[in-house]
Amino acid sequence: MTEILDSPSFTCHKNIDKQCAGHMLIKGDESAFAVAARALSVDLELSGKELVFESKQACINHHAS
């Protein structure tokens, strides 16, 4: 999980044609895909922030146990 969260982008495991929305939400401004979309004025329409872990560490701890 640490490697995934350290990467600038991550492909969705449900649809490999898309970027992982959860990864973009948890990474915020560290997500290369989200930053590029913003620079191109593309609204990603990301929702579900309340369903994503509050922090990278919380995500790591959940997947480590």
C-alpha positions in Angstrom: 0.0 0.0 0.0 2.9 2.4 0.7 4.1 2.0 -2.8 0.7 2.8 -4.2 0.3 5.9 -2.1 3.8 7.0 -3.0 3.1 6.9 -6.7 2.0 10.1 -8.5 -1.0 8.2 -10.1 -2.7 4.9 -9.9 -5.0 3.0 -12.3 -8.4 1.9 -11.0 -8.6 -1.8 -10.2 -12.3 -1.8 -11.3 -11.7 -0.2 -14.7 -8.2 -0.1 -16.0 -9.1 2.6 -18.5 -9.4 5.1 -15.7 -7.5 6.6 -12.8 -8.4 5.6 -9.3 -10.7 8.2 -7.8 -9.8 7.2 -4.2 -6.1 7.6 -5.0 -6.8 11.1 -6.4 -8.9 12.0 -3.4 -6.4 10.8 -0.8 -3.4 12.3 -2.6 -5.0 15.7 -3.3 -2.5 18.1 -4.8 0.1 15.2 -4.9 -1.9 13.4 -7.5 -0.3 14.0 -10.9 -3.5 13.2 -12.8 -5.6 15.6 -10.7 -3.0 18.4 -11.0 -2.9 17.9 -14.8 -6.7 17.9 -15.0 -6.9 21.1 -13.0 -4.3 22.7 -15.3 -6.4 21.8 -18.3 -9.6 23.1 -16.6 -11.1 19.5 -16.6 -13.6 19.0 -13.8 -13.0 15.4 -12.6 -16.3 15.5 -10.6 -14.7 13.5 -7.8 -17.1 12.6 -5.1 -17.1 10.3 -2.1 -14.4 12.1 -0.1 -16.2 10.9 3.1 -15.7 7.3 2.0 -11.9 7.6 1.6 -9.4 7.2 4.5 -8.7 10.4 6.4 -5.0 10.1 5.9 -2.4 8.1 4.0 -1.3 6.5 7.3 -4.9 5.4 8.1 -5.1 3.7 4.7 -1.7 2.0 5.3 -2.7 0.8 8.8 -6.0 -0.6 7.5 -4.4 -2.6 4.7 -1.5 -3.8 6.9 -3.7 -5.5 9.5 
